[in-house]
Amino acid sequence: MNRNVALAIWAAAMPLAAQVQTCSGSQDFFGPYVFVAQRAIPDPAAPATVEAPPPNTYSNTAMGQIARGAVSAQPFAITGRFVSDGLGNLLAGPPDSETLTVRVGAYTINGDCTMSVTLVDGFRSGLDLLGDPLPGSRSSWQGILQNRGDEATFVQTGAVKGAVLQLFRPQFAANCSQTTLSGVHGLLATGLQMGTTEMPAIQPLALMGRILAENGQFKLDLSGMESKQPDRQFTGSYRVEADCTGSGELAWADQKLKINFVLVRNGVLLGGFRRAELRFAFQDTARIGTGVAR
């Protein structure tokens, strides 16, 4: 090969090589994370013997809910938080707790930033990640660290599949408040409308519109009322916790939808400030799904 041609190929390849993300170990995954986990549709290939244990098998925490959702072959949608200690352990706390000291998982990171994660409901009495957890409480995931450790995406492995776990950096490490969620956002959600006696078939669900968040309320946006689609607005209320998780209710027409959410760093940049992005999940007897508002 001509020397000049070889040098040109090498020079062209250098910028790509410089952009390849590599990881050096557990310390590349460190600090607080919030998550959204879901299975969008039932897993038709799950063994017939796989059944979700009764609800009281699990703790009343986000980790308990994800443990139950992971073992079931049915759709689910959950939000929550935990902390990585940078040494291969995941820690969590009960609702409204400022201390995250309960071991709920373990992880390993490869040099190409692929990862393996094991999650358990560490809040159940007698449950030990290194011992013999209660049947159905352990779930395994494989994925990849993204955006230099600010995000990660996993898929569930094992007898039951089809679940996805997305991790994000919270808007702040602590001290989120009602004002952390504010302003006008465009909202999109997808999921399932569960069957009823009158209409047993499961139907796809899609929601799209605008929210104006202000001091714990989703209000009508007056500028939006002048648009050609004035009905694309949600009202309701919300509550933001200090750890950047929260809950709320969206209302439109004659319908209401309860949501749980996390506030993450991926929001729109306004001047020198990046507004929080809302990632949410909803799950009741009628609807299951997830969405985002930016």
N, C-alpha and C positions, 0 to 999 in steps of 0.2 A: 504494500500500500504506500502511495506517495506520502512522504513525511508531512507535508503541509495539510493534506487531507486528514491524516490521523490526528494532527494537532487541532484541526477545526472540529472534528467529532468529539475529542476530549473536552474542548472548551465548551461545546454546546451541552455536553452531559453534566458538567460541573454544577450549574445552577440546580438541576434536578436532584443530583446527589446531595446537595446542601440542604434541600427541602425535605428529604426523607426523614421521617420521625423515628427515632430510636429511643429505647428505654434502657436504663442501667440497673433497675431493681425496684423493690417494693417502695422505696422512697419517692418514686415518680408519681405515686398515687397517694396523696397525703392531704389531710384536712377535712373540712366539712363538705358534704354532698347532700343534695336533695334528689329524689327520684320519682319517676313515673313508671309504673309497671302495668302491663296489660296483656291479655290474650284476646285478640279481636274476634276470633271465631272458635267454636269448639274444635278440639283435636280429634278428627275422625279416626286416626290411627292408634289412639291410646288403647292399651289393653282393656278388655272388658272388666277385668278385676279391679281396675283403678277407680276408686271412689273417694270423694272428699270426706274425711272424718267429720263428725258433728262440729258445729261452731265452737262449743265449749272446750274442744281439744286445744284451742289456741288462745293466746293472750289477747286482751283488748288493746293491742298496739298496732302500729303500721307494719311491724315485722311479723306479728301474728297473722295479719291479713294477707301479707304477701306469701307467707308459708302456706296458708290455706288455699290461696288462689293458685299457687304454683303446683300443688299436688293434684288439684282438680283438673279435669280435662275440659271444663266449661269456661266461658268468657269471664273475665274479671278486669277491674281497673282500680288502681290504688296509687296514692302518693305518700311520701314519707321522707325521712332523713336519717342519715347516720354519719359517722366520722371514721375516716381511715387513719390509723396511727402511723402509717409509713413503714410498718414492720411486718405487714401481712395480716393484720387483724382489723375487723370492722366492729365498731362500738356504737351502741344506741342507748336511748333512755326512754322512760315512759312518757306519755303525753304531758306537755307543759313543763318538762324537766329541763333544767339548764345543764345538768351533768350527764354525760354520755359515757357510762362505765360498764354497761352490760355487753358482753361479747356475743355478737349475733352473726359473725361470719369470718371467713378467712379467704385470702386471695394470693395469687402468684402472678407475676408479670414476666413475660419473655422479652428478649432483646428487641424483637420487632413490635413491641407494645401490644401484642395479643395477651389476653388475660384469662384466668380461670377463677371463678368465685363460687364458694359454697355458703349458702345462707341457712340459718336456723332461727327458730323462734326462741331466743335466749331468755325470754321472760317467763317461760313455763317452769314451774317448780321441778327441780331435779333434772332439767335439760342441760346437757353439757356438750358443747361443740366437739370436744375431744373424747367424749364418752359415748353413751348409748342414748341418743335423742329419741323422743317419742315417735312412733311410726307416723310417717308422712310429714314430719316437720322439717326435713332436710331437702333442699333443692340445689341443683348444680347448674351453673351458667358458664358460657364461654363468650368472650367478646374482645373488644379492642379499646384501648385508651386513645382519646382523640383530643385535638386542640391543646397539645402540651399539658395534658392532665386536667383540663377544665371540664371535659366531658368524657363519657364512656358509654358504649352501647353493648348490650349482651343479649343473647338468645338462650333460652332454657334448653338443657340437654337431659337425657334420661328417658324413662318410659313415657312421660308426658312431655310434649313439645308445643311449640307455637307461641310461647310467651316471650315478651320483649321487655327488657329492663333498661331504662335510659337514666343516666346520672348526669347532674349538672352542678356547677358551682352555684350556691345561693347568691342572691343579689348582694348580701352582706354576710359576713361570718356570724354576726349576731346583731341585735338591736334593730331588726326590722320593725316597722310600725304601720299604722293605717295609712300614713302618707307615703309609704314606700310604693304602694299601688295607687297611681293617680293618673288622670288624663284620659284621653280618648284612645282606645285600642280597637283594632280590627280582630274579630274573633272567628275562628273556624273550629268545628268539632265534628268528629265522625264516630259512629258506633252502631249499636244494634237496638232496634225497638223490639222488645221481647214479646212473645206470643201471648194471646189472651184466649179466653173461652170462645169468644165470638170470632177471633182471627188468630188461630193457633200458630200460623207460620211466622218465623222470625223475619223482620224486615230491616233493611239498612236504614241508618239514621244519619242525617247531615244537618248541621246548624251553621249559619253564617250571619254575621251582623256586626254591630258596633256596641261597645260599652264605654260609658263615661264614668270613671271611678273617681269618687271624691268623698273623703272622710267617712269611709265605711258604707257608702251608698253607691249603687249603680243607677245613674240618673239619665233622664232623657237629654240628648244633645240637641240644643235648639238649632244649631247650624245643620245638623242632620235632618231635622224636620223639613228643611227647605230643599232637600235633595229629591231626586226622582224615585228614590226607594225609601220613603220615610219610615216604613214599617220595619226596617232592618235594624232595630234597636232593642237592647235588653235593659231591663231595670232590675232592681233587687237590692241585696245587701251583701256585705262581706266582713270578715274579721281576719286581720293579719296577726300572726304570732311573732314573738321576738326572733325565732329561729327561721323566719321567712317561709313557714308553712301557713296555711290558712284554710278557711271554709267560707262558704257563701251560698247564695241562692240566686239563680237567674230566672227572670220572669218575662214572658212575651205572650201576646194574645191572651188566651185563657189557660196557659200552661206555666208550670214552674219546674225547675230542675236544681236539686242540691248538688253542690260541687265541693271537692277538696282540691287544694291547689298548692303549688310551690312557686316562689318568685325567684327567677334565675337571671343571670347576667346578660343574656343574649338580646336584650331589648334594643330599641331604636336609639341611636346616638343623637341627643339634642344639645348642640353646642359642645361643652366639655363634660356633659353628664349623660351617662347611659341609663335610660329608663328601664325599670324591671320588666321582664317578660313573664307573663302568666302562663304556666303549664298546669292543666287541671285534669281531673278524672271524675267520673260520675258513675254510680252503680246503685240501682234500686231494683225493685221488682219489675219495673217497666222498661228501663233503659240502662245500657252499659256502654261506656266509651271514654274517649280522651279528647282533649283539644288544646289549643294555644291561642293566646291573645297578645298582640304586639302593637 
